[in-house]
Each structure stands twice: as structure tokens, then as C-alpha cells.
Amino acid sequence: SQTIHQWPATLVQPVGSPLSLECTVEGTSNPNLYWYRQAAGRGLQLLFYSVGIGQISSEVPQNLSASRPQDRQFILSSKKLLLSDSGFYLCAWSVWGPRGGARGTGELFFGEGSRLTVL
Amino acid sequence: DAKTTQPPSMDCAEGRAANLPCNHSTISGNEYVYWYRQIHSQGPQYIIHGLKNNETNEMASLIITEDRKSSTLILPHATLRDTAVYYCIVRGSNAGGTSYGKLTFGQGTILTVHP
């Protein structure tokens, strides 16, 4: 069965420090991968998505970057954190057929989330 | 992807059916209706999705109107553990073009199940 893990689960970082959140997926190949952020009391915002190794698309301009060094690994980074980077970060994956369309139900599977507090 | 409109909050008594409405009047012919829920401090969980026929699974039922401009998620016997934010999302099934399987979440409906 497929599983998704992201870590760390919780972290507190000072303003200006670097960030690295990691997400890995097991039990599937060539997934689409996504990073979402949820600020306190607000909805989920898509930050990045990736359809393959080294392929990253950014949805919103920001202080963060993403990388996909391996098929099932997705990393969210920042060189210098801002207060506004605080939030709940969620990694997700989905699987799509070679011509588009969905294999299975086409839903996104989310990780457990990483709660970042920037002080 | 079409936008959706949901009530910001709803209450339901434990053991009763919870009926969560969603309006998606600009839905196009190849767009599906997806429902997710998010329990506090957890990642969203897929519930159900449909195109035009009503759907049922072990978690819920999805009723889509004939004109597809609205739908209702039904939790037949709500429990306290069903308290969560419920998101209705409309999306095409084809990952080609600019979709890439992305889901755009709105504010959802906060469902509170009372004892």
C-alpha cells in the first residue's frame, strides 16, 4: 500500500534561519507531488507541485522553494525564514495516467503535516 | 476549475444525518465534484467524488442535482469524530493542460457534531 511521510512534525525557527521540510512517498511510482500551506484559521494554499524529477512549478511568489531530487522525494526549503512563513505545511501526492486522466479515484493523499512557527 | 460555495458552518446532532450543501453553478461538463474533510491539525482526507450520478461509499453519499449546479454530501449517522471542516471542490479529471491534478481548496464548511 502507498504511504506518505513528512518531517519534522513540528519546528520552531527564528526569523532569518533556513528551513528544510522533507516528504517521501512509498508504494507508488512517478507520482505528482504537492506542497500546500495552511495559515492559522485559513484555507489550504497550493505552493508548489511537481510532475517529475527536477520539475517544479510554483503557484504563488514567495520566500520558499521546492526541489524533487528523486521520484518520491519532495523538499520544501527557505534560505531565510520570515514571520509570515509560519503555518501548517502539507505534502500530498496523486497518480495520473500517461495521457492525463486519473488512475484510481484521482484524489490527493496528504501527509501528516508539519507545523512551523517562526519567531 | 469551477468555484464552489459552501455555508461557513453547520451543526448536527450525534446519530442524525448531516447534509452538507455545495453550489457549483459554473461547473463544466468534464468536471468532477470532490469532497474532502480536515480534522483539526491533520491533513485533508478524501471522502468521495462524482460526475453526475449519485455515489455512495463506506463514508458518505454524494447527491448531485440533475443540472449538476449543486450537490449534497450526506453523512448518514454523524458521530463526534465527524466534526471537521468539509471541503467541496470541483476539478477536471484530466491532469493534462494546466490542471496537473491540483486541488483548489476554499474555506469549506465547519461541521460540528453535538452529543
Interface residues (C-beta under 8 A of the other chain):
Chain A: N32 Y34 Y36 R42 G43 L44 Q45 L46 Y49 V51 S57 E59 F88 L90 A92 S94 W96 G97 R99 G100 G101 A102 T105 G106 E107 L108 F109 F110 G111 E112 G113 R115
Chain B: Y32 Y34 Y36 Q38 S41 Q42 G43 P44 Q45 Y46 H49 S93 N94 A95 G96 G97 S99 Y100 G101 K102 L103 T104 F105 G106 Q107 G108
